[in-house]
């Protein structure tokens, strides 16, 4: 169970107790995480990441570059046609 989920459950239990006693729940100040704790949690989460292999990165990069070139050509073509159309219309 994550730290956030544990805190949420504790908060819900505390509020339920206070409601059953007829006490209005008071606002609690947010607990801050220390930089060391934050760093530990980041490292733990980064271990869970499935990192792409080098061939996958190369493949994805090539696909993106080809898509950019194709979209640039399409937009250039549309822009040229509109330019010629507007120029013909007003000349």
PyMOL Python script that loads the backbone (N, CA, C, O; Angstrom):
from pymol import cmd

cmd.read_pdbstr("""\
ATOM      1  N   UNK A   1       0.850  -1.168   0.000  1.00  0.00           N
ATOM      2  CA  UNK A   1       0.000   0.000   0.000  1.00  0.00           C
ATOM      3  C   UNK A   1       0.898   1.234   0.000  1.00  0.00           C
ATOM      4  O   UNK A   1       1.874   1.305   0.747  1.00  0.00           O
ATOM      5  N   UNK A   2       0.567   2.171  -0.820  1.00  0.00           N
ATOM      6  CA  UNK A   2       1.385   3.379  -0.932  1.00  0.00           C
ATOM      7  C   UNK A   2       1.180   4.280   0.282  1.00  0.00           C
ATOM      8  O   UNK A   2       0.191   4.162   1.006  1.00  0.00           O
ATOM      9  N   UNK A   3       2.120   5.164   0.480  1.00  0.00           N
ATOM     10  CA  UNK A   3       2.063   6.102   1.594  1.00  0.00           C
ATOM     11  C   UNK A   3       0.830   6.993   1.493  1.00  0.00           C
ATOM     12  O   UNK A   3       0.179   7.285   2.495  1.00  0.00           O
ATOM     13  N   UNK A   4       0.518   7.420   0.274  1.00  0.00           N
ATOM     14  CA  UNK A   4      -0.638   8.293   0.088  1.00  0.00           C
ATOM     15  C   UNK A   4      -1.930   7.571   0.429  1.00  0.00           C
ATOM     16  O   UNK A   4      -2.817   8.145   1.061  1.00  0.00           O
ATOM     17  N   UNK A   5      -2.041   6.311   0.012  1.00  0.00           N
ATOM     18  CA  UNK A   5      -3.247   5.548   0.288  1.00  0.00           C
ATOM     19  C   UNK A   5      -3.395   5.314   1.796  1.00  0.00           C
ATOM     20  O   UNK A   5      -4.498   5.400   2.336  1.00  0.00           O
ATOM     21  N   UNK A   6      -2.286   5.019   2.467  1.00  0.00           N
ATOM     22  CA  UNK A   6      -2.316   4.797   3.908  1.00  0.00           C
ATOM     23  C   UNK A   6      -2.766   6.066   4.623  1.00  0.00           C
ATOM     24  O   UNK A   6      -3.596   6.011   5.530  1.00  0.00           O
ATOM     25  N   UNK A   7      -2.216   7.208   4.212  1.00  0.00           N
ATOM     26  CA  UNK A   7      -2.611   8.483   4.830  1.00  0.00           C
ATOM     27  C   UNK A   7      -4.085   8.777   4.587  1.00  0.00           C
ATOM     28  O   UNK A   7      -4.782   9.256   5.481  1.00  0.00           O
ATOM     29  N   UNK A   8      -4.555   8.492   3.386  1.00  0.00           N
ATOM     30  CA  UNK A   8      -5.960   8.735   3.058  1.00  0.00           C
ATOM     31  C   UNK A   8      -6.860   7.881   3.943  1.00  0.00           C
ATOM     32  O   UNK A   8      -7.861   8.364   4.472  1.00  0.00           O
ATOM     33  N   UNK A   9      -6.497   6.600   4.101  1.00  0.00           N
ATOM     34  CA  UNK A   9      -7.305   5.709   4.927  1.00  0.00           C
ATOM     35  C   UNK A   9      -7.293   6.146   6.393  1.00  0.00           C
ATOM     36  O   UNK A   9      -8.325   6.104   7.063  1.00  0.00           O
ATOM     37  N   UNK A  10      -6.132   6.564   6.889  1.00  0.00           N
ATOM     38  CA  UNK A  10      -6.050   7.050   8.269  1.00  0.00           C
ATOM     39  C   UNK A  10      -6.910   8.292   8.455  1.00  0.00           C
ATOM     40  O   UNK A  10      -7.595   8.438   9.467  1.00  0.00           O
ATOM     41  N   UNK A  11      -6.871   9.173   7.484  1.00  0.00           N
ATOM     42  CA  UNK A  11      -7.672  10.391   7.553  1.00  0.00           C
ATOM     43  C   UNK A  11      -9.163  10.061   7.553  1.00  0.00           C
ATOM     44  O   UNK A  11      -9.931  10.649   8.315  1.00  0.00           O
ATOM     45  N   UNK A  12      -9.571   9.126   6.702  1.00  0.00           N
ATOM     46  CA  UNK A  12     -10.978   8.723   6.655  1.00  0.00           C
ATOM     47  C   UNK A  12     -11.419   8.103   7.978  1.00  0.00           C
ATOM     48  O   UNK A  12     -12.517   8.388   8.456  1.00  0.00           O
ATOM     49  N   UNK A  13     -10.576   7.260   8.574  1.00  0.00           N
ATOM     50  CA  UNK A  13     -10.906   6.650   9.863  1.00  0.00           C
ATOM     51  C   UNK A  13     -11.048   7.714  10.941  1.00  0.00           C
ATOM     52  O   UNK A  13     -11.982   7.668  11.741  1.00  0.00           O
ATOM     53  N   UNK A  14     -10.130   8.668  10.965  1.00  0.00           N
ATOM     54  CA  UNK A  14     -10.173   9.737  11.957  1.00  0.00           C
ATOM     55  C   UNK A  14     -11.445  10.563  11.794  1.00  0.00           C
ATOM     56  O   UNK A  14     -12.102  10.885  12.784  1.00  0.00           O
ATOM     57  N   UNK A  15     -11.799  10.906  10.563  1.00  0.00           N
ATOM     58  CA  UNK A  15     -13.003  11.697  10.328  1.00  0.00           C
ATOM     59  C   UNK A  15     -14.247  10.917  10.712  1.00  0.00           C
ATOM     60  O   UNK A  15     -15.199  11.490  11.241  1.00  0.00           O
ATOM     61  N   UNK A  16     -14.250   9.603  10.450  1.00  0.00           N
ATOM     62  CA  UNK A  16     -15.397   8.780  10.824  1.00  0.00           C
ATOM     63  C   UNK A  16     -15.565   8.750  12.346  1.00  0.00           C
ATOM     64  O   UNK A  16     -16.688   8.820  12.845  1.00  0.00           O
ATOM     65  N   UNK A  17     -14.453   8.647  13.086  1.00  0.00           N
ATOM     66  CA  UNK A  17     -14.524   8.664  14.548  1.00  0.00           C
ATOM     67  C   UNK A  17     -15.080   9.991  15.043  1.00  0.00           C
ATOM     68  O   UNK A  17     -15.940  10.025  15.923  1.00  0.00           O
ATOM     69  N   UNK A  18     -14.580  11.084  14.470  1.00  0.00           N
ATOM     70  CA  UNK A  18     -15.034  12.406  14.898  1.00  0.00           C
ATOM     71  C   UNK A  18     -16.506  12.621  14.574  1.00  0.00           C
ATOM     72  O   UNK A  18     -17.229  13.224  15.367  1.00  0.00           O
ATOM     73  N   UNK A  19     -16.958  12.140  13.425  1.00  0.00           N
ATOM     74  CA  UNK A  19     -18.373  12.275  13.065  1.00  0.00           C
ATOM     75  C   UNK A  19     -19.254  11.474  14.013  1.00  0.00           C
ATOM     76  O   UNK A  19     -20.338  11.921  14.386  1.00  0.00           O
ATOM     77  N   UNK A  20     -18.785  10.283  14.405  1.00  0.00           N
ATOM     78  CA  UNK A  20     -19.590   9.454  15.302  1.00  0.00           C
ATOM     79  C   UNK A  20     -19.699  10.099  16.689  1.00  0.00           C
ATOM     80  O   UNK A  20     -20.689   9.875  17.387  1.00  0.00           O
ATOM     81  N   UNK A  21     -18.714  10.888  17.100  1.00  0.00           N
ATOM     82  CA  UNK A  21     -18.754  11.588  18.377  1.00  0.00           C
ATOM     83  C   UNK A  21     -19.457  12.939  18.257  1.00  0.00           C
ATOM     84  O   UNK A  21     -19.674  13.623  19.257  1.00  0.00           O
ATOM     85  N   UNK A  22     -19.810  13.316  17.032  1.00  0.00           N
ATOM     86  CA  UNK A  22     -20.484  14.593  16.834  1.00  0.00           C
ATOM     87  C   UNK A  22     -19.523  15.763  16.784  1.00  0.00           C
ATOM     88  O   UNK A  22     -19.936  16.916  16.906  1.00  0.00           O
ATOM     89  N   UNK A  23     -18.253  15.475  16.607  1.00  0.00           N
ATOM     90  CA  UNK A  23     -17.243  16.530  16.546  1.00  0.00           C
ATOM     91  C   UNK A  23     -17.030  16.918  15.096  1.00  0.00           C
ATOM     92  O   UNK A  23     -16.904  16.076  14.207  1.00  0.00           O
ATOM     93  N   UNK A  24     -16.995  18.214  14.896  1.00  0.00           N
ATOM     94  CA  UNK A  24     -16.735  18.686  13.537  1.00  0.00           C
ATOM     95  C   UNK A  24     -15.264  18.468  13.212  1.00  0.00           C
ATOM     96  O   UNK A  24     -14.395  18.898  13.970  1.00  0.00           O
ATOM     97  N   UNK A  25     -14.970  17.797  12.077  1.00  0.00           N
ATOM     98  CA  UNK A  25     -13.564  17.535  11.761  1.00  0.00           C
ATOM     99  C   UNK A  25     -12.807  18.838  11.500  1.00  0.00           C
ATOM    100  O   UNK A  25     -13.280  19.725  10.789  1.00  0.00           O
ATOM    101  N   UNK A  26     -11.604  18.923  12.105  1.00  0.00           N
ATOM    102  CA  UNK A  26     -10.807  20.125  11.900  1.00  0.00           C
ATOM    103  C   UNK A  26      -9.870  19.909  10.724  1.00  0.00           C
ATOM    104  O   UNK A  26      -9.502  18.783  10.387  1.00  0.00           O
ATOM    105  N   UNK A  27      -9.503  21.009  10.121  1.00  0.00           N
ATOM    106  CA  UNK A  27      -8.594  20.917   8.985  1.00  0.00           C
ATOM    107  C   UNK A  27      -7.208  20.571   9.484  1.00  0.00           C
ATOM    108  O   UNK A  27      -6.679  21.185  10.411  1.00  0.00           O
ATOM    109  N   UNK A  28      -6.638  19.568   8.839  1.00  0.00           N
ATOM    110  CA  UNK A  28      -5.298  19.175   9.229  1.00  0.00           C
ATOM    111  C   UNK A  28      -4.296  19.779   8.264  1.00  0.00           C
ATOM    112  O   UNK A  28      -4.548  19.914   7.067  1.00  0.00           O
ATOM    113  N   UNK A  29      -3.169  20.133   8.817  1.00  0.00           N
ATOM    114  CA  UNK A  29      -2.109  20.682   7.991  1.00  0.00           C
ATOM    115  C   UNK A  29      -1.471  19.547   7.208  1.00  0.00           C
ATOM    116  O   UNK A  29      -1.232  18.470   7.754  1.00  0.00           O
ATOM    117  N   UNK A  30      -1.194  19.783   5.934  1.00  0.00           N
ATOM    118  CA  UNK A  30      -0.581  18.747   5.105  1.00  0.00           C
ATOM    119  C   UNK A  30       0.803  18.413   5.617  1.00  0.00           C
ATOM    120  O   UNK A  30       1.604  19.297   5.922  1.00  0.00           O
ATOM    121  N   UNK A  31       1.069  17.118   5.708  1.00  0.00           N
ATOM    122  CA  UNK A  31       2.386  16.676   6.133  1.00  0.00           C
ATOM    123  C   UNK A  31       3.328  16.732   4.943  1.00  0.00           C
ATOM    124  O   UNK A  31       3.008  16.235   3.863  1.00  0.00           O
ATOM    125  N   UNK A  32       4.484  17.334   5.143  1.00  0.00           N
ATOM    126  CA  UNK A  32       5.439  17.476   4.049  1.00  0.00           C
ATOM    127  C   UNK A  32       6.390  16.294   4.033  1.00  0.00           C
ATOM    128  O   UNK A  32       6.734  15.729   5.071  1.00  0.00           O
ATOM    129  N   UNK A  33       6.803  15.937   2.829  1.00  0.00           N
ATOM    130  CA  UNK A  33       7.756  14.855   2.647  1.00  0.00           C
ATOM    131  C   UNK A  33       9.166  15.437   2.627  1.00  0.00           C
ATOM    132  O   UNK A  33       9.421  16.463   1.996  1.00  0.00           O
ATOM    133  N   UNK A  34      10.067  14.770   3.323  1.00  0.00           N
ATOM    134  CA  UNK A  34      11.446  15.252   3.336  1.00  0.00           C
ATOM    135  C   UNK A  34      12.087  14.978   1.979  1.00  0.00           C
ATOM    136  O   UNK A  34      11.658  14.077   1.259  1.00  0.00           O
ATOM    137  N   UNK A  35      13.110  15.752   1.629  1.00  0.00           N
ATOM    138  CA  UNK A  35      13.792  15.508   0.353  1.00  0.00           C
ATOM    139  C   UNK A  35      14.366  14.098   0.246  1.00  0.00           C
ATOM    140  O   UNK A  35      14.362  13.506  -0.833  1.00  0.00           O
ATOM    141  N   UNK A  36      14.860  13.558   1.366  1.00  0.00           N
ATOM    142  CA  UNK A  36      15.413  12.201   1.339  1.00  0.00           C
ATOM    143  C   UNK A  36      14.318  11.180   1.047  1.00  0.00           C
ATOM    144  O   UNK A  36      14.517  10.262   0.252  1.00  0.00           O
ATOM    145  N   UNK A  37      13.156  11.342   1.691  1.00  0.00           N
ATOM    146  CA  UNK A  37      12.031  10.425   1.454  1.00  0.00           C
ATOM    147  C   UNK A  37      11.559  10.538   0.006  1.00  0.00           C
ATOM    148  O   UNK A  37      11.281   9.528  -0.641  1.00  0.00           O
ATOM    149  N   UNK A  38      11.470  11.767  -0.498  1.00  0.00           N
ATOM    150  CA  UNK A  38      11.061  11.976  -1.879  1.00  0.00           C
ATOM    151  C   UNK A  38      12.008  11.269  -2.841  1.00  0.00           C
ATOM    152  O   UNK A  38      11.567  10.605  -3.779  1.00  0.00           O
ATOM    153  N   UNK A  39      13.313  11.414  -2.606  1.00  0.00           N
ATOM    154  CA  UNK A  39      14.311  10.783  -3.471  1.00  0.00           C
ATOM    155  C   UNK A  39      14.184   9.265  -3.432  1.00  0.00           C
ATOM    156  O   UNK A  39      14.255   8.608  -4.471  1.00  0.00           O
ATOM    157  N   UNK A  40      13.998   8.707  -2.240  1.00  0.00           N
ATOM    158  CA  UNK A  40      13.817   7.253  -2.130  1.00  0.00           C
ATOM    159  C   UNK A  40      12.600   6.788  -2.912  1.00  0.00           C
ATOM    160  O   UNK A  40      12.662   5.786  -3.624  1.00  0.00           O
ATOM    161  N   UNK A  41      11.495   7.512  -2.784  1.00  0.00           N
ATOM    162  CA  UNK A  41      10.268   7.122  -3.479  1.00  0.00           C
ATOM    163  C   UNK A  41      10.419   7.253  -4.990  1.00  0.00           C
ATOM    164  O   UNK A  41       9.899   6.427  -5.739  1.00  0.00           O
ATOM    165  N   UNK A  42      11.120   8.277  -5.437  1.00  0.00           N
ATOM    166  CA  UNK A  42      11.349   8.439  -6.877  1.00  0.00           C
ATOM    167  C   UNK A  42      12.162   7.267  -7.408  1.00  0.00           C
ATOM    168  O   UNK A  42      11.838   6.712  -8.458  1.00  0.00           O
ATOM    169  N   UNK A  43      13.217   6.885  -6.690  1.00  0.00           N
ATOM    170  CA  UNK A  43      14.042   5.751  -7.119  1.00  0.00           C
ATOM    171  C   UNK A  43      13.220   4.465  -7.168  1.00  0.00           C
ATOM    172  O   UNK A  43      13.371   3.667  -8.093  1.00  0.00           O
ATOM    173  N   UNK A  44      12.353   4.260  -6.178  1.00  0.00           N
ATOM    174  CA  UNK A  44      11.505   3.064  -6.165  1.00  0.00           C
ATOM    175  C   UNK A  44      10.585   3.060  -7.383  1.00  0.00           C
ATOM    176  O   UNK A  44      10.430   2.033  -8.044  1.00  0.00           O
ATOM    177  N   UNK A  45       9.980   4.202  -7.677  1.00  0.00           N
ATOM    178  CA  UNK A  45       9.066   4.271  -8.825  1.00  0.00           C
ATOM    179  C   UNK A  45       9.811   4.091 -10.139  1.00  0.00           C
ATOM    180  O   UNK A  45       9.294   3.457 -11.059  1.00  0.00           O
ATOM    181  N   UNK A  46      11.025   4.643 -10.243  1.00  0.00           N
ATOM    182  CA  UNK A  46      11.783   4.506 -11.489  1.00  0.00           C
ATOM    183  C   UNK A  46      12.213   3.067 -11.742  1.00  0.00           C
ATOM    184  O   UNK A  46      12.415   2.677 -12.892  1.00  0.00           O
ATOM    185  N   UNK A  47      12.354   2.281 -10.693  1.00  0.00           N
ATOM    186  CA  UNK A  47      12.676   0.865 -10.882  1.00  0.00           C
ATOM    187  C   UNK A  47      11.509   0.113 -11.514  1.00  0.00           C
ATOM    188  O   UNK A  47      11.708  -0.923 -12.148  1.00  0.00           O
ATOM    189  N   UNK A  48      10.289   0.633 -11.342  1.00  0.00           N
ATOM    190  CA  UNK A  48       9.106  -0.018 -11.896  1.00  0.00           C
ATOM    191  C   UNK A  48       8.910   0.282 -13.384  1.00  0.00           C
ATOM    192  O   UNK A  48       8.145  -0.405 -14.060  1.00  0.00           O
ATOM    193  N   UNK A  49       9.594   1.302 -13.891  1.00  0.00           N
ATOM    194  CA  UNK A  49       9.426   1.721 -15.281  1.00  0.00           C
ATOM    195  C   UNK A  49      10.017   0.668 -16.220  1.00  0.00           C
ATOM    196  O   UNK A  49      11.109   0.151 -15.985  1.00  0.00           O
ATOM    197  N   UNK A  50       9.283   0.365 -17.273  1.00  0.00           N
ATOM    198  CA  UNK A  50       9.797  -0.534 -18.301  1.00  0.00           C
ATOM    199  C   UNK A  50      10.459   0.344 -19.353  1.00  0.00           C
ATOM    200  O   UNK A  50       9.787   0.995 -20.153  1.00  0.00           O
ATOM    201  N   UNK A  51      11.786   0.352 -19.338  1.00  0.00           N
ATOM    202  CA  UNK A  51      12.536   1.212 -20.241  1.00  0.00           C
ATOM    203  C   UNK A  51      12.640   0.553 -21.611  1.00  0.00           C
ATOM    204  O   UNK A  51      12.846  -0.658 -21.690  1.00  0.00           O
ATOM    205  N   UNK A  52      12.502   1.324 -22.696  1.00  0.00           N
ATOM    206  CA  UNK A  52      12.616   0.744 -24.039  1.00  0.00           C
ATOM    207  C   UNK A  52      14.062   0.348 -24.331  1.00  0.00           C
ATOM    208  O   UNK A  52      15.012   0.928 -23.804  1.00  0.00           O
ATOM    209  N   UNK A  53      14.190  -0.662 -25.189  1.00  0.00           N
ATOM    210  CA  UNK A  53      15.529  -1.085 -25.598  1.00  0.00           C
ATOM    211  C   UNK A  53      16.055  -0.120 -26.655  1.00  0.00           C
ATOM    212  O   UNK A  53      15.299   0.683 -27.201  1.00  0.00           O
ATOM    213  N   UNK A  54      17.341  -0.200 -26.941  1.00  0.00           N
ATOM    214  CA  UNK A  54      17.949   0.688 -27.930  1.00  0.00           C
ATOM    215  C   UNK A  54      17.299   0.521 -29.311  1.00  0.00           C
ATOM    216  O   UNK A  54      17.002   1.528 -29.955  1.00  0.00           O
ATOM    217  N   UNK A  55      17.064  -0.724 -29.798  1.00  0.00           N
ATOM    218  CA  UNK A  55      16.404  -0.854 -31.105  1.00  0.00           C
ATOM    219  C   UNK A  55      14.996  -0.251 -31.126  1.00  0.00           C
ATOM    220  O   UNK A  55      14.571   0.302 -32.141  1.00  0.00           O
ATOM    221  N   UNK A  56      14.277  -0.357 -30.011  1.00  0.00           N
ATOM    222  CA  UNK A  56      12.943   0.248 -29.962  1.00  0.00           C
ATOM    223  C   UNK A  56      13.031   1.766 -30.064  1.00  0.00           C
ATOM    224  O   UNK A  56      12.239   2.392 -30.768  1.00  0.00           O
ATOM    225  N   UNK A  57      13.987   2.352 -29.366  1.00  0.00           N
ATOM    226  CA  UNK A  57      14.154   3.807 -29.417  1.00  0.00           C
ATOM    227  C   UNK A  57      14.502   4.259 -30.831  1.00  0.00           C
ATOM    228  O   UNK A  57      13.971   5.260 -31.313  1.00  0.00           O
ATOM    229  N   UNK A  58      15.390   3.529 -31.492  1.00  0.00           N
ATOM    230  CA  UNK A  58      15.769   3.870 -32.864  1.00  0.00           C
ATOM    231  C   UNK A  58      14.554   3.764 -33.775  1.00  0.00           C
ATOM    232  O   UNK A  58      14.307   4.647 -34.597  1.00  0.00           O
ATOM    233  N   UNK A  59      13.793   2.677 -33.627  1.00  0.00           N
ATOM    234  CA  UNK A  59      12.595   2.480 -34.466  1.00  0.00           C
ATOM    235  C   UNK A  59      11.594   3.607 -34.258  1.00  0.00           C
ATOM    236  O   UNK A  59      11.087   4.172 -35.227  1.00  0.00           O
ATOM    237  N   UNK A  60      11.302   3.939 -32.997  1.00  0.00           N
ATOM    238  CA  UNK A  60      10.342   5.005 -32.711  1.00  0.00           C
ATOM    239  C   UNK A  60      10.824   6.347 -33.237  1.00  0.00           C
ATOM    240  O   UNK A  60      10.025   7.145 -33.729  1.00  0.00           O
ATOM    241  N   UNK A  61      12.120   6.601 -33.138  1.00  0.00           N
ATOM    242  CA  UNK A  61      12.679   7.854 -33.631  1.00  0.00           C
ATOM    243  C   UNK A  61      12.515   7.961 -35.143  1.00  0.00           C
ATOM    244  O   UNK A  61      12.132   9.010 -35.660  1.00  0.00           O
ATOM    245  N   UNK A  62      12.804   6.877 -35.842  1.00  0.00           N
ATOM    246  CA  UNK A  62      12.658   6.879 -37.309  1.00  0.00           C
ATOM    247  C   UNK A  62      11.199   7.095 -37.691  1.00  0.00           C
ATOM    248  O   UNK A  62      10.904   7.859 -38.610  1.00  0.00           O
ATOM    249  N   UNK A  63      10.288   6.427 -36.991  1.00  0.00           N
ATOM    250  CA  UNK A  63       8.851   6.588 -37.290  1.00  0.00           C
ATOM    251  C   UNK A  63       8.427   8.037 -37.081  1.00  0.00           C
ATOM    252  O   UNK A  63       7.696   8.588 -37.904  1.00  0.00           O
ATOM    253  N   UNK A  64       8.868   8.654 -36.009  1.00  0.00           N
ATOM    254  CA  UNK A  64       8.496  10.039 -35.733  1.00  0.00           C
ATOM    255  C   UNK A  64       9.071  10.976 -36.791  1.00  0.00           C
ATOM    256  O   UNK A  64       8.378  11.878 -37.261  1.00  0.00           O
ATOM    257  N   UNK A  65      10.319  10.771 -37.165  1.00  0.00           N
ATOM    258  CA  UNK A  65      10.927  11.634 -38.190  1.00  0.00           C
ATOM    259  C   UNK A  65      10.208  11.500 -39.527  1.00  0.00           C
ATOM    260  O   UNK A  65       9.971  12.500 -40.204  1.00  0.00           O
ATOM    261  N   UNK A  66       9.859  10.272 -39.913  1.00  0.00           N
ATOM    262  CA  UNK A  66       9.116  10.075 -41.165  1.00  0.00           C
ATOM    263  C   UNK A  66       7.756  10.757 -41.086  1.00  0.00           C
ATOM    264  O   UNK A  66       7.329  11.402 -42.044  1.00  0.00           O
ATOM    265  N   UNK A  67       7.072  10.620 -39.952  1.00  0.00           N
ATOM    266  CA  UNK A  67       5.760  11.261 -39.790  1.00  0.00           C
ATOM    267  C   UNK A  67       5.878  12.779 -39.889  1.00  0.00           C
ATOM    268  O   UNK A  67       5.020  13.432 -40.483  1.00  0.00           O
ATOM    269  N   UNK A  68       6.937  13.342 -39.311  1.00  0.00           N
ATOM    270  CA  UNK A  68       7.138  14.793 -39.373  1.00  0.00           C
ATOM    271  C   UNK A  68       7.381  15.240 -40.807  1.00  0.00           C
ATOM    272  O   UNK A  68       6.830  16.250 -41.243  1.00  0.00           O
ATOM    273  N   UNK A  69       8.204  14.492 -41.546  1.00  0.00           N
ATOM    274  CA  UNK A  69       8.480  14.847 -42.938  1.00  0.00           C
ATOM    275  C   UNK A  69       7.203  14.766 -43.772  1.00  0.00           C
ATOM    276  O   UNK A  69       6.933  15.653 -44.581  1.00  0.00           O
ATOM    277  N   UNK A  70       6.417  13.704 -43.579  1.00  0.00           N
ATOM    278  CA  UNK A  70       5.172  13.537 -44.348  1.00  0.00           C
ATOM    279  C   UNK A  70       4.197  14.665 -44.032  1.00  0.00           C
ATOM    280  O   UNK A  70       3.619  15.258 -44.943  1.00  0.00           O
ATOM    281  N   UNK A  71       4.008  14.967 -42.740  1.00  0.00           N
ATOM    282  CA  UNK A  71       3.069  16.024 -42.376  1.00  0.00           C
ATOM    283  C   UNK A  71       3.550  17.392 -42.874  1.00  0.00           C
ATOM    284  O   UNK A  71       2.738  18.231 -43.263  1.00  0.00           O
ATOM    285  N   UNK A  72       4.853  17.613 -42.863  1.00  0.00           N
ATOM    286  CA  UNK A  72       5.390  18.862 -43.396  1.00  0.00           C
ATOM    287  C   UNK A  72       5.095  18.981 -44.887  1.00  0.00           C
ATOM    288  O   UNK A  72       4.716  20.051 -45.364  1.00  0.00           O
ATOM    289  N   UNK A  73       5.265  17.900 -45.613  1.00  0.00           N
ATOM    290  CA  UNK A  73       4.986  17.909 -47.050  1.00  0.00           C
ATOM    291  C   UNK A  73       3.497  18.154 -47.316  1.00  0.00           C
ATOM    292  O   UNK A  73       3.141  18.923 -48.209  1.00  0.00           O
ATOM    293  N   UNK A  74       2.642  17.505 -46.548  1.00  0.00           N
ATOM    294  CA  UNK A  74       1.187  17.688 -46.729  1.00  0.00           C
ATOM    295  C   UNK A  74       0.807  19.142 -46.460  1.00  0.00           C
ATOM    296  O   UNK A  74       0.100  19.758 -47.258  1.00  0.00           O
ATOM    297  N   UNK A  75       1.270  19.687 -45.350  1.00  0.00           N
ATOM    298  CA  UNK A  75       0.932  21.078 -45.030  1.00  0.00           C
ATOM    299  C   UNK A  75       1.523  22.055 -46.034  1.00  0.00           C
ATOM    300  O   UNK A  75       0.883  23.050 -46.372  1.00  0.00           O
ATOM    301  N   UNK A  76       2.741  21.787 -46.520  1.00  0.00           N
ATOM    302  CA  UNK A  76       3.334  22.635 -47.542  1.00  0.00           C
ATOM    303  C   UNK A  76       2.480  22.599 -48.820  1.00  0.00           C
ATOM    304  O   UNK A  76       2.255  23.633 -49.450  1.00  0.00           O
ATOM    305  N   UNK A  77       2.009  21.403 -49.197  1.00  0.00           N
ATOM    306  CA  UNK A  77       1.169  21.274 -50.386  1.00  0.00           C
ATOM    307  C   UNK A  77      -0.139  22.027 -50.245  1.00  0.00           C
ATOM    308  O   UNK A  77      -0.564  22.728 -51.163  1.00  0.00           O
ATOM    309  N   UNK A  78      -0.781  21.880 -49.085  1.00  0.00           N
ATOM    310  CA  UNK A  78      -2.041  22.597 -48.857  1.00  0.00           C
ATOM    311  C   UNK A  78      -1.802  24.102 -48.862  1.00  0.00           C
ATOM    312  O   UNK A  78      -2.585  24.855 -49.442  1.00  0.00           O
ATOM    313  N   UNK A  79      -0.738  24.537 -48.228  1.00  0.00           N
ATOM    314  CA  UNK A  79      -0.413  25.966 -48.180  1.00  0.00           C
ATOM    315  C   UNK A  79      -0.157  26.508 -49.587  1.00  0.00           C
ATOM    316  O   UNK A  79      -0.606  27.605 -49.917  1.00  0.00           O
ATOM    317  N   UNK A  80       0.558  25.748 -50.414  1.00  0.00           N
ATOM    318  CA  UNK A  80       0.847  26.184 -51.785  1.00  0.00           C
ATOM    319  C   UNK A  80      -0.432  26.303 -52.605  1.00  0.00           C
ATOM    320  O   UNK A  80      -0.617  27.266 -53.348  1.00  0.00           O
ATOM    321  N   UNK A  81      -1.317  25.307 -52.462  1.00  0.00           N
ATOM    322  CA  UNK A  81      -2.587  25.362 -53.201  1.00  0.00           C
ATOM    323  C   UNK A  81      -3.432  26.554 -52.761  1.00  0.00           C
ATOM    324  O   UNK A  81      -4.006  27.252 -53.597  1.00  0.00           O
ATOM    325  N   UNK A  82      -3.507  26.787 -51.465  1.00  0.00           N
ATOM    326  CA  UNK A  82      -4.287  27.927 -50.986  1.00  0.00           C
ATOM    327  C   UNK A  82      -3.665  29.251 -51.426  1.00  0.00           C
ATOM    328  O   UNK A  82      -4.386  30.190 -51.765  1.00  0.00           O
ATOM    329  N   UNK A  83      -2.355  29.332 -51.423  1.00  0.00           N
ATOM    330  CA  UNK A  83      -1.668  30.541 -51.862  1.00  0.00           C
ATOM    331  C   UNK A  83      -1.996  30.827 -53.321  1.00  0.00           C
ATOM    332  O   UNK A  83      -2.351  31.948 -53.683  1.00  0.00           O
ATOM    333  N   UNK A  84      -1.870  29.787 -54.161  1.00  0.00           N
ATOM    334  CA  UNK A  84      -2.160  29.980 -55.591  1.00  0.00           C
ATOM    335  C   UNK A  84      -3.618  30.323 -55.821  1.00  0.00           C
ATOM    336  O   UNK A  84      -3.940  31.139 -56.684  1.00  0.00           O
ATOM    337  N   UNK A  85      -4.514  29.694 -55.041  1.00  0.00           N
ATOM    338  CA  UNK A  85      -5.938  29.973 -55.188  1.00  0.00           C
ATOM    339  C   UNK A  85      -6.273  31.414 -54.809  1.00  0.00           C
ATOM    340  O   UNK A  85      -6.996  32.097 -55.534  1.00  0.00           O
ATOM    341  N   UNK A  86      -5.754  31.868 -53.687  1.00  0.00           N
ATOM    342  CA  UNK A  86      -6.011  33.227 -53.238  1.00  0.00           C
ATOM    343  C   UNK A  86      -5.363  34.241 -54.192  1.00  0.00           C
ATOM    344  O   UNK A  86      -5.959  35.273 -54.500  1.00  0.00           O
ATOM    345  N   UNK A  87      -4.157  33.948 -54.652  1.00  0.00           N
ATOM    346  CA  UNK A  87      -3.461  34.834 -55.583  1.00  0.00           C
ATOM    347  C   UNK A  87      -4.248  34.935 -56.895  1.00  0.00           C
ATOM    348  O   UNK A  87      -4.380  36.023 -57.456  1.00  0.00           O
ATOM    349  N   UNK A  88      -4.773  33.794 -57.388  1.00  0.00           N
ATOM    350  CA  UNK A  88      -5.555  33.791 -58.626  1.00  0.00           C
ATOM    351  C   UNK A  88      -6.882  34.538 -58.436  1.00  0.00           C
ATOM    352  O   UNK A  88      -7.359  35.221 -59.343  1.00  0.00           O
ATOM    353  N   UNK A  89      -7.455  34.398 -57.264  1.00  0.00           N
ATOM    354  CA  UNK A  89      -8.740  35.035 -56.970  1.00  0.00           C
ATOM    355  C   UNK A  89      -8.614  36.563 -56.926  1.00  0.00           C
ATOM    356  O   UNK A  89      -9.507  37.267 -57.397  1.00  0.00           O
ATOM    357  N   UNK A  90      -7.533  37.070 -56.374  1.00  0.00           N
ATOM    358  CA  UNK A  90      -7.398  38.516 -56.203  1.00  0.00           C
ATOM    359  C   UNK A  90      -6.553  39.213 -57.277  1.00  0.00           C
ATOM    360  O   UNK A  90      -6.373  40.430 -57.234  1.00  0.00           O
ATOM    361  N   UNK A  91      -6.039  38.444 -58.231  1.00  0.00           N
ATOM    362  CA  UNK A  91      -5.234  39.115 -59.255  1.00  0.00           C
ATOM    363  C   UNK A  91      -5.996  39.281 -60.542  1.00  0.00           C
ATOM    364  O   UNK A  91      -5.464  39.827 -61.509  1.00  0.00           O
TER     365      UNK A  91
END
""", "prot")
cmd.dss("prot")
cmd.show_as("cartoon", "prot")
cmd.util.cbc("prot")
cmd.orient("prot")
